[in-house]
């Protein structure tokens, strides 16, 4: 059964996953991740897409984005597919595709769903056994959310901003909320929605999204 057409309407947060073709590496070193981050930032400015969370893993990328236009995310991912892949292929004297032809995406409802999604993204290195502390992994948004590290491509989501009236309050609240591993049922639900293209949220939110499609 084919997955539903990607639907990324303006003003709604979207969890995006981009994987290396055949799960091969899309980053060979930290310099490659820095190059990807550069083109991601350039693309978000060009296509008016806010970046709320990210993690760059060896063979895939997770992003939480909100587009200002309905086609913003698709255009951003096409832009990254051109600019980053061209740089990667030139650097390593290779040709051909680097990413899977189709990125995966799911709309994410505000409130606990969105904060769980951010934590799911930032805990990827922990689940992969690369570190026991998400703060030890350089290529994610965790340090911005938990310690206030500046990142020019980062736009805090309003749900994150509601964690506290001041920055110290927000940082502490976020650190407290991510101190434990996400429940397995939350992880499974997020993965299921990504794999099927379903909306991550309540039935009422899903109905709201379906009304936008029609």
N, C-alpha and C positions, 0 to 999 in steps of 0.2 A: 504494500500500500504506500503510495508516494506521500511524502510529507507535505503539509500545506505550504502554499506560496509564502515567502517571507513577507511579513507585514510589520513595518516599523514606522508608525504614524508619528507626526511631530508632537512633541510635548510629553511622550511616554518613555520611561526608562526601558532599555532593551539590553538583555544579557547576550553577548556575542561571543562565539568561540570560533577561532580560525586555527585549523590544524595543518601540519605539514603533510604533503602528499604521501599517501601510504604510511602515515605516521612517522615519516622520516624527519630528521632534525631540520628545523628552520632557523636555528641559531647555533653557530659553532663556538661562539665566545661572547663575552660581555660587550665587546665592541659592536657585534651584530645587533644585540639588544638595544644599544644606544642609538644605532642607526635607525632601527625600527621606531624607537620612541621619537626620534627627530621627525620622521615622515608622518607618524601618527599625529604629532602636534601640528605640523604643517597642514595635514589633511583636515583636522578638526577646525582649524581657522577657515580654511577654504570652503568647507561644506557646512559650517555652523552646527557642529556636533559637540556637546559637552561630554567630557570624560569624568566619570565619578569613581571608578575603580578599575584596576588592571593587575594582571600578573603575566609575566613572560616566562614560559617554561621552555624546555629544550625543543620540544616538537609541537607546541601549541600555545595559543594566547587566549586569555579570557579578558573581556572588556565589559564594563557597564556604561552604557552610553544613553544620552537623550538627544535626539535630533531636533533641530528647529524647523526642518522641512521633512515631508514624507519620504523623499528619496535621499536624504542626507547620509544615512548609514550605508546604503548600497553604493553610493558614489564614493564615500570614504574608503570602503573596503576595496573597491576597484582601484582607487588611487594608490592605496598601499600595495596592492598586487602589482602595479606597474613600477612604482618608485623603489620600494624595498627589494623586490625580486631582481630588478635590473642591477641594483648595487650589489646584492648578494652574488648573483651570477658572475658579474665582472670580477669581484674580489676572488672568487674561488674557481675562475675559469671553467664555468659550467654553463649548460644551456637547459632550456625546458622549464616546466612548471615547478613551483616550489610548494605551493599551498593546494589543498583540496579545492576543487572548482567552486564549491558552494560553502559559504560560512553558515554556521548554525546560529539560530537566534530564538529568543523567547521574550515576550513582553513581561515586565515585572510590575506587580502592584506595589504601591507605597506601603508604609507601615512595616510590620515585622518581615514581610516577604522581601522587601528591598534590603533591609539591613542583613537578613540571613544570606541574601545573594552576595552582598559585599564580602561577608565573612567567608562564604564558600569560595569565592575567588581568591581571597588573600591567604586562606589556609591550604591552598593547593600544594605548596612546597612541603608542608607538614604531612599531608596525606601521602605525598610521594616519597616520604622518608628522607628528604634532602636536608631537613633541619627539624629540630624540636620546637623552635621558636620562630614565628613568622617575622619577627623583627630582625632576624639574622639573614633574611633573604633580601637582596638588594632590589630585585626587579619586580616590585609590587607596590601597591598604594598603601600598604599597611602602615608604614612609618608616617605618612601624611595624616591618616586617620587617628593613629594612636599617639603620635609624638609631635604632630604639627610640622613635619618636614615640608618645606616649600617644594612645589612641583608645578612648573609653568603650565602643564597640560591638565592639571587637576581642577575640577569644579565640584566642590562639596555638594552633595545632594541635600535638598531641604530636610529630608528625614534624618540625615546625620546631624544637621545643624540644630535639630530639635532635641538632641541629646543633652544639651546644656545651654545656659544663657551666656556663659563665657567660654573662651577657648579652653582654659584648664579644666572646666567642668566637662566639656565635650570629650576632651582627650581621655580623661579618667573614666568617664562612662563607657567610652568605646573599648578601652583596655579591659575594663571589667566584663564587658559583654562578650569579648572574644577569648576570655581566659580559658574557656572549656571548648572541647571539640563539638562541632555541630552534631545534633542527634542524627542517627543513621537514616531515620525516616525523612528528615529535611534534605539530606544529601541525595537520597534516592528520588525525591520529588523533583528537585532541581535538575538532576540528570535526565529524568523521564521527560520533563518539559522541553529540555534542550534537544533531546533525541527525536521528539515527536513534533516539535514546533508548537506545543500547547502553551497557553498563557499561564504564568506563575501567579496565582492569586485566587480569590474567592469566586464562586459561581456568579455572583452579581457583577464582578469585574470582568469575567469572561463574556458575560452577556453584553456588557458595555462595549467591549472590544469588537464583538461580532456585529454590533450595530454600526460601528465605524466602518466595517468592511463593506456593508451593504448600502 
